Amino acid sequence: MRGDSTNQGQLFSYVSLESRIPNSHPIRKVRKIVDLAIEEIEPAFDDMYCSVGRPSIPPEQLIRAMLLQIFFTIRSERQLVERLDYDLMVAKNGHKVQKTNDRMDHSVIIKTSAKG
């Protein structure tokens, strides 16, 4: 079953992560392109996933995580997951990757990238 990727906001956060990214930052342009691309391929994801079973990590979040790994030259998936937890620059741009308190496991990213 495909996991849900609806934005739930940040609990107990007074300043949104989005407001911390400068308007002129290049990641904003990249994010718009990525958003459009993901929007285009989203129907294909619906066809690939079963409607019953345990929800997966949404493929959109996995794509965004792998792109952050490339853009910020993070050497491993384990380091990516760690940096999503504590590095403000990655976290600011990765806010669409982790929307809940559940920590993404590095092995999911490894398995996903090995399939492609």
OpenMM code with the backbone's topology and positions (N, CA, C; nanometers):
from openmm import Vec3, app, unit

residues = "MET ARG GLY ASP SER THR ASN GLN GLY GLN LEU PHE SER TYR VAL SER LEU GLU SER ARG ILE PRO ASN SER HIS PRO ILE ARG LYS VAL ARG LYS ILE VAL ASP LEU ALA ILE GLU GLU ILE GLU PRO ALA PHE ASP ASP MET TYR CYS SER VAL GLY ARG PRO SER ILE PRO PRO GLU GLN LEU ILE ARG ALA MET LEU LEU GLN ILE PHE PHE THR ILE ARG SER GLU ARG GLN LEU VAL GLU ARG LEU ASP TYR ASP LEU MET VAL ALA LYS ASN GLY HIS LYS VAL GLN LYS THR ASN ASP ARG MET ASP HIS SER VAL ILE ILE LYS THR SER ALA LYS GLY".split()
positions = [
    Vec3(0.0850, -0.1173, 0.0000),
    Vec3(0.0000, 0.0000, 0.0000),
    Vec3(0.0891, 0.1231, 0.0000),
    Vec3(0.0568, 0.2192, -0.0818),
    Vec3(0.1373, 0.3409, -0.0949),
    Vec3(0.1118, 0.4337, 0.0228),
    Vec3(0.2182, 0.4819, 0.0851),
    Vec3(0.2074, 0.5730, 0.1972),
    Vec3(0.1557, 0.7091, 0.1552),
    Vec3(0.0989, 0.7834, 0.2490),
    Vec3(0.0422, 0.9150, 0.2231),
    Vec3(0.1498, 1.0210, 0.2402),
    Vec3(0.1502, 1.1220, 0.1535),
    Vec3(0.2518, 1.2263, 0.1633),
    Vec3(0.1894, 1.3638, 0.1854),
    Vec3(0.0803, 1.3703, 0.2605),
    Vec3(0.0181, 1.4986, 0.2878),
    Vec3(0.0982, 1.5737, 0.3924),
    Vec3(0.1053, 1.7052, 0.3778),
    Vec3(0.1831, 1.7881, 0.4689),
    Vec3(0.1028, 1.8134, 0.5957),
    Vec3(0.1622, 1.7811, 0.7099),
    Vec3(0.0943, 1.8000, 0.8374),
    Vec3(0.1513, 1.9174, 0.9163),
    Vec3(0.2477, 1.9888, 0.8605),
    Vec3(0.3075, 2.0995, 0.9317),
    Vec3(0.4021, 2.0532, 1.0403),
    Vec3(0.4603, 2.1451, 1.1089),
    Vec3(0.5548, 2.1142, 1.2149),
    Vec3(0.4892, 2.1379, 1.3509),
    Vec3(0.4882, 2.0373, 1.4334),
    Vec3(0.4317, 2.0474, 1.5663),
    Vec3(0.5245, 2.1291, 1.6556),
    Vec3(0.4717, 2.2267, 1.7250),
    Vec3(0.5459, 2.3128, 1.8174),
    Vec3(0.6547, 2.3950, 1.7484),
    Vec3(0.6386, 2.4233, 1.6232),
    Vec3(0.7362, 2.5060, 1.5535),
    Vec3(0.6779, 2.6448, 1.5367),
    Vec3(0.7541, 2.7460, 1.5760),
    Vec3(0.7062, 2.8826, 1.5659),
    Vec3(0.7450, 2.9465, 1.4329),
    Vec3(0.8516, 2.8967, 1.3727),
    Vec3(0.8966, 2.9474, 1.2443),
    Vec3(0.9006, 2.8295, 1.1481),
    Vec3(0.8350, 2.8458, 1.0340),
    Vec3(0.8352, 2.7347, 0.9392),
    Vec3(0.9728, 2.7222, 0.8751),
    Vec3(1.0078, 2.5997, 0.8392),
    Vec3(1.1361, 2.5777, 0.7724),
    Vec3(1.1402, 2.6499, 0.6388),
    Vec3(1.0253, 2.6589, 0.5729),
    Vec3(1.0178, 2.7270, 0.4430),
    Vec3(1.0577, 2.8737, 0.4542),
    Vec3(1.0187, 2.9389, 0.5617),
    Vec3(1.0496, 3.0813, 0.5766),
    Vec3(1.1985, 3.1062, 0.6031),
    Vec3(1.2728, 3.0029, 0.6383),
    Vec3(1.4163, 3.0182, 0.6643),
    Vec3(1.5009, 3.0133, 0.5380),
    Vec3(1.4424, 2.9692, 0.4266),
    Vec3(1.5176, 2.9629, 0.3010),
    Vec3(1.5080, 3.0985, 0.2322),
    Vec3(1.6207, 3.1622, 0.2029),
    Vec3(1.6160, 3.2926, 0.1352),
    Vec3(1.5456, 3.2811, -0.0006),
    Vec3(1.4744, 3.3856, -0.0397),
    Vec3(1.4016, 3.3843, -0.1665),
    Vec3(1.4934, 3.3648, -0.2858),
    Vec3(1.6168, 3.4084, -0.2754),
    Vec3(1.7098, 3.3995, -0.3882),
    Vec3(1.7898, 3.2691, -0.3909),
    Vec3(1.7654, 3.1800, -0.2959),
    Vec3(1.8430, 3.0561, -0.2890),
    Vec3(1.8119, 2.9676, -0.4096),
    Vec3(1.9140, 2.9104, -0.4750),
    Vec3(1.8911, 2.8275, -0.5946),
    Vec3(1.8053, 2.7038, -0.5693),
    Vec3(1.8014, 2.6563, -0.4464),
    Vec3(1.7230, 2.5355, -0.4175),
    Vec3(1.5747, 2.5595, -0.4404),
    Vec3(1.5305, 2.6853, -0.4311),
    Vec3(1.3896, 2.7167, -0.4579),
    Vec3(1.3542, 2.6871, -0.6034),
    Vec3(1.4420, 2.7248, -0.6971),
    Vec3(1.4181, 2.6979, -0.8391),
    Vec3(1.4194, 2.5470, -0.8648),
    Vec3(1.5157, 2.4797, -0.8047),
    Vec3(1.5256, 2.3346, -0.8214),
    Vec3(1.4013, 2.2670, -0.7654),
    Vec3(1.3551, 2.3132, -0.6508),
    Vec3(1.2378, 2.2517, -0.5882),
    Vec3(1.1139, 2.2669, -0.6758),
    Vec3(1.0991, 2.3823, -0.7426),
    Vec3(0.9846, 2.4008, -0.8325),
    Vec3(0.9889, 2.2997, -0.9472),
    Vec3(1.1065, 2.2785, -1.0024),
    Vec3(1.1217, 2.1817, -1.1115),
    Vec3(1.0907, 2.0404, -1.0620),
    Vec3(1.1431, 2.0069, -0.9447),
    Vec3(1.1191, 1.8738, -0.8870),
    Vec3(0.9705, 1.8554, -0.8566),
    Vec3(0.9053, 1.9582, -0.8014),
    Vec3(0.7620, 1.9492, -0.7715),
    Vec3(0.6812, 1.9209, -0.8977),
    Vec3(0.7139, 1.9914, -1.0067),
    Vec3(0.6433, 1.9695, -1.1337),
    Vec3(0.6681, 1.8287, -1.1876),
    Vec3(0.7919, 1.7829, -1.1801),
    Vec3(0.8251, 1.6496, -1.2299),
    Vec3(0.7535, 1.5417, -1.1498),
    Vec3(0.7518, 1.5565, -1.0181),
    Vec3(0.6848, 1.4577, -0.9332),
    Vec3(0.5348, 1.4599, -0.9572),
    Vec3(0.4789, 1.5784, -0.9763),
    Vec3(0.3364, 1.5898, -1.0060),
    Vec3(0.3010, 1.5164, -1.1357),
    Vec3(0.3914, 1.5230, -1.2326),
    Vec3(0.3691, 1.4563, -1.3608),
    Vec3(0.3728, 1.3036, -1.3501),
    Vec3(0.4637, 1.2518, -1.2690),
    Vec3(0.4783, 1.1057, -1.2607),
    Vec3(0.3964, 1.0431, -1.1477),
    Vec3(0.3283, 1.1250, -1.0706),
    Vec3(0.2506, 1.0730, -0.9575),
    Vec3(0.1446, 0.9707, -0.9990),
    Vec3(0.0725, 0.9890, -1.1101),
    Vec3(-0.0247, 0.8854, -1.1492),
    Vec3(0.0406, 0.7483, -1.1730),
    Vec3(0.1626, 0.7477, -1.2210),
    Vec3(0.2328, 0.6198, -1.2408),
    Vec3(0.2590, 0.5517, -1.1068),
    Vec3(0.2871, 0.6299, -1.0034),
    Vec3(0.3078, 0.5720, -0.8710),
    Vec3(0.1797, 0.5065, -0.8205),
    Vec3(0.0656, 0.5716, -0.8452),
    Vec3(-0.0629, 0.5147, -0.8022),
    Vec3(-0.0852, 0.3775, -0.8637),
    Vec3(-0.0460, 0.3614, -0.9897),
    Vec3(-0.0642, 0.2329, -1.0582),
    Vec3(0.0310, 0.1251, -1.0068),
    Vec3(0.1456, 0.1643, -0.9533),
    Vec3(0.2466, 0.0679, -0.9093),
    Vec3(0.2178, 0.0078, -0.7723),
    Vec3(0.1392, 0.0770, -0.6896),
    Vec3(0.1197, 0.0343, -0.5515),
    Vec3(-0.0171, -0.0277, -0.5304),
    Vec3(-0.0203, -0.1277, -0.4458),
    Vec3(-0.1427, -0.1972, -0.4081),
    Vec3(-0.2231, -0.1082, -0.3127),
    Vec3(-0.3522, -0.1273, -0.3080),
    Vec3(-0.4357, -0.0444, -0.2204),
    Vec3(-0.4508, -0.1038, -0.0804),
    Vec3(-0.3979, -0.2226, -0.0571),
    Vec3(-0.4059, -0.2848, 0.0750),
    Vec3(-0.2645, -0.3165, 0.1240),
    Vec3(-0.2531, -0.3382, 0.2537),
    Vec3(-0.1229, -0.3724, 0.3101),
    Vec3(-0.0648, -0.2586, 0.3919),
    Vec3(0.0568, -0.2779, 0.4349),
    Vec3(0.1255, -0.1779, 0.5164),
    Vec3(0.1708, -0.0622, 0.4280),
    Vec3(0.1457, 0.0631, 0.4690),
    Vec3(0.1870, 0.1778, 0.3871),
    Vec3(0.3394, 0.1862, 0.3754),
    Vec3(0.3852, 0.2214, 0.2578),
    Vec3(0.5284, 0.2383, 0.2350),
    Vec3(0.5667, 0.3835, 0.2585),
    Vec3(0.6959, 0.4103, 0.2531),
    Vec3(0.7394, 0.5493, 0.2482),
    Vec3(0.7029, 0.5979, 0.1093),
    Vec3(0.6325, 0.7107, 0.0980),
    Vec3(0.5905, 0.7580, -0.0333),
    Vec3(0.7100, 0.7739, -0.1279),
    Vec3(0.6973, 0.7284, -0.2523),
    Vec3(0.8090, 0.7379, -0.3465),
    Vec3(0.8540, 0.8812, -0.3706),
    Vec3(0.7614, 0.9774, -0.3562),
    Vec3(0.7984, 1.1181, -0.3723),
    Vec3(0.9035, 1.1582, -0.2688),
    Vec3(0.8861, 1.1094, -0.1464),
    Vec3(0.9808, 1.1421, -0.0406),
    Vec3(1.1160, 1.0765, -0.0660),
    Vec3(1.1151, 0.9551, -0.1191),
    Vec3(1.2414, 0.8875, -0.1504),
    Vec3(1.3165, 0.9609, -0.2611),
    Vec3(1.2445, 1.0072, -0.3619),
    Vec3(1.3083, 1.0836, -0.4700),
    Vec3(1.3697, 1.2109, -0.4146),
    Vec3(1.2950, 1.2818, -0.3318),
    Vec3(1.3474, 1.4067, -0.2731),
    Vec3(1.4702, 1.3792, -0.1857),
    Vec3(1.4671, 1.2697, -0.1113),
    Vec3(1.5808, 1.2355, -0.0256),
    Vec3(1.7052, 1.2082, -0.1094),
    Vec3(1.6883, 1.1334, -0.2191),
    Vec3(1.8033, 1.1032, -0.3048),
    Vec3(1.8571, 1.2290, -0.3727),
    Vec3(1.7679, 1.3204, -0.4095),
    Vec3(1.8141, 1.4465, -0.4691),
    Vec3(1.8912, 1.5315, -0.3679),
    Vec3(1.8432, 1.5349, -0.2437),
    Vec3(1.9169, 1.6079, -0.1399),
    Vec3(2.0556, 1.5481, -0.1198),
    Vec3(2.0634, 1.4163, -0.1260),
    Vec3(2.1931, 1.3500, -0.1117),
    Vec3(2.2887, 1.3963, -0.2217),
    Vec3(2.2383, 1.4097, -0.3428),
    Vec3(2.3219, 1.4550, -0.4548),
    Vec3(2.3565, 1.6027, -0.4406),
    Vec3(2.2571, 1.6870, -0.4154),
    Vec3(2.2798, 1.8319, -0.4106),
    Vec3(2.3756, 1.8733, -0.2996),
    Vec3(2.3695, 1.8050, -0.1873),
    Vec3(2.4540, 1.8411, -0.0732),
    Vec3(2.5743, 1.7478, -0.0593),
    Vec3(2.6016, 1.6708, -0.1627),
    Vec3(2.7153, 1.5776, -0.1682),
    Vec3(2.7324, 1.4983, -0.0380),
    Vec3(2.6254, 1.4321, -0.0014),
    Vec3(2.6268, 1.3472, 0.1171),
    Vec3(2.6675, 1.2080, 0.0717),
    Vec3(2.7729, 1.1547, 0.1328),
    Vec3(2.8369, 1.0326, 0.0820),
    Vec3(2.7569, 0.9054, 0.0957),
    Vec3(2.6712, 0.8951, 0.1960),
    Vec3(2.5996, 0.7683, 0.2154),
    Vec3(2.4565, 0.7958, 0.2593),
    Vec3(2.3738, 0.6955, 0.2451),
    Vec3(2.2341, 0.7069, 0.2853),
    Vec3(2.2225, 0.7210, 0.4367),
    Vec3(2.3116, 0.6540, 0.5081),
    Vec3(2.3117, 0.6654, 0.6546),
    Vec3(2.3418, 0.8095, 0.6968),
    Vec3(2.4385, 0.8738, 0.6307),
    Vec3(2.4695, 1.0134, 0.6611),
    Vec3(2.3539, 1.1056, 0.6229),
    Vec3(2.2858, 1.0734, 0.5138),
    Vec3(2.1703, 1.1531, 0.4731),
    Vec3(2.0635, 1.1525, 0.5817),
    Vec3(2.0318, 1.0353, 0.6331),
    Vec3(1.9299, 1.0243, 0.7377),
    Vec3(1.9739, 1.1007, 0.8629),
    Vec3(2.1000, 1.0902, 0.8988),
    Vec3(2.1510, 1.1638, 1.0148),
    Vec3(2.1410, 1.3139, 0.9923),
    Vec3(2.1802, 1.3590, 0.8739),
    Vec3(2.1777, 1.5027, 0.8456),
    Vec3(2.0358, 1.5572, 0.8362),
    Vec3(1.9404, 1.4765, 0.7944),
    Vec3(1.8007, 1.5201, 0.7961),
    Vec3(1.7545, 1.5466, 0.9393),
    Vec3(1.8144, 1.4744, 1.0338),
    Vec3(1.7787, 1.4929, 1.1743),
    Vec3(1.8402, 1.6185, 1.2367),
    Vec3(1.9662, 1.6502, 1.2026),
    Vec3(2.0305, 1.7575, 1.2784),
    Vec3(2.0897, 1.8713, 1.1972),
    Vec3(2.1089, 1.8586, 1.0699),
    Vec3(2.1714, 1.9638, 0.9904),
    Vec3(2.0635, 2.0580, 0.9374),
    Vec3(2.0674, 2.1831, 0.9795),
    Vec3(1.9624, 2.2781, 0.9462),
    Vec3(1.9517, 2.3036, 0.7961),
    Vec3(2.0642, 2.3112, 0.7253),
    Vec3(2.0589, 2.3387, 0.5818),
    Vec3(1.9898, 2.2249, 0.5070),
    Vec3(2.0219, 2.1026, 0.5406),
    Vec3(1.9571, 1.9889, 0.4761),
    Vec3(1.8123, 1.9794, 0.5227),
    Vec3(1.7895, 2.0006, 0.6510),
    Vec3(1.6538, 1.9907, 0.7046),
    Vec3(1.5622, 2.0963, 0.6426),
    Vec3(1.6148, 2.2175, 0.6215),
    Vec3(1.5329, 2.3228, 0.5604),
    Vec3(1.4855, 2.2806, 0.4229),
    Vec3(1.5736, 2.2175, 0.3485),
    Vec3(1.5393, 2.1782, 0.2123),
    Vec3(1.4770, 2.0406, 0.2066),
    Vec3(1.4843, 1.9670, 0.3143),
    Vec3(1.4283, 1.8331, 0.3182),
    Vec3(1.2961, 1.8249, 0.3917),
    Vec3(1.2339, 1.9402, 0.4152),
    Vec3(1.1100, 1.9369, 0.4928),
    Vec3(0.9994, 1.8598, 0.4236),
    Vec3(1.0091, 1.8397, 0.2935),
    Vec3(0.9090, 1.7586, 0.2248),
    Vec3(0.9465, 1.6107, 0.2279),
    Vec3(1.0630, 1.5810, 0.2807),
    Vec3(1.1063, 1.4414, 0.2883),
    Vec3(1.0499, 1.3764, 0.4142),
    Vec3(1.0674, 1.4400, 0.5277),
    Vec3(1.0202, 1.3825, 0.6537),
    Vec3(0.9129, 1.4720, 0.7117),
    Vec3(0.7904, 1.4245, 0.7108),
    Vec3(0.6794, 1.5053, 0.7585),
    Vec3(0.6286, 1.4623, 0.8952),
    Vec3(0.6750, 1.3511, 0.9427),
    Vec3(0.6298, 1.3022, 1.0719),
    Vec3(0.7513, 1.2841, 1.1620),
    Vec3(0.7278, 1.2382, 1.2816),
    Vec3(0.8377, 1.2125, 1.3742),
    Vec3(0.9076, 1.0812, 1.3439),
    Vec3(0.8523, 1.0019, 1.2507),
    Vec3(0.9151, 0.8756, 1.2137),
    Vec3(1.0430, 0.9041, 1.1370),
    Vec3(1.1486, 0.8403, 1.1782),
    Vec3(1.2779, 0.8602, 1.1136),
    Vec3(1.2886, 0.7665, 0.9944),
    Vec3(1.3266, 0.8211, 0.8800),
    Vec3(1.3444, 0.7383, 0.7615),
    Vec3(1.4685, 0.6520, 0.7826),
    Vec3(1.4602, 0.5262, 0.7459),
    Vec3(1.5724, 0.4353, 0.7618),
    Vec3(1.6590, 0.4383, 0.6364),
    Vec3(1.7895, 0.4404, 0.6553),
    Vec3(1.8820, 0.4472, 0.5419),
    Vec3(1.8693, 0.3275, 0.4492),
    Vec3(1.8295, 0.2127, 0.5034),
    Vec3(1.8218, 0.0914, 0.4207),
    Vec3(1.7119, 0.1021, 0.3144),
    Vec3(1.6074, 0.1810, 0.3417),
    Vec3(1.5012, 0.1996, 0.2437),
    Vec3(1.5557, 0.2737, 0.1214),
    Vec3(1.6383, 0.3742, 0.1457),
    Vec3(1.6959, 0.4519, 0.0354),
    Vec3(1.7932, 0.3630, -0.0439),
    Vec3(1.8721, 0.2836, 0.0258),
    Vec3(1.9666, 0.1940, -0.0422),
    Vec3(1.8920, 0.0953, -0.1321),
    Vec3(1.7873, 0.0329, -0.0775),
    Vec3(1.7113, -0.0650, -0.1552),
    Vec3(1.6437, -0.0006, -0.2750),
    Vec3(1.5913, 0.1214, -0.2562),
    Vec3(1.5243, 0.1908, -0.3661),
    Vec3(1.6220, 0.2286, -0.4752),
    Vec3(1.7387, 0.2796, -0.4384),
    Vec3(1.8348, 0.3205, -0.5410),
    Vec3(1.8962, 0.2005, -0.6119),
    Vec3(1.8990, 0.0862, -0.5472),
    Vec3(1.9538, -0.0352, -0.6098),
    Vec3(1.8601, -0.0895, -0.7169),
    Vec3(1.7294, -0.0624, -0.7044),
    Vec3(1.6316, -0.1113, -0.8019),
    Vec3(1.6398, -0.0352, -0.9331),
    Vec3(1.6808, 0.0919, -0.9267),
    Vec3(1.6805, 0.1750, -1.0477),
    Vec3(1.8028, 0.1622, -1.1207),
] * unit.nanometer
topology = app.Topology()
chain = topology.addChain("A")
for resn in residues:
    res = topology.addResidue(resn, chain)
    for name in ("N", "CA", "C"):
        topology.addAtom(name, app.Element.getBySymbol(name[0]), res)
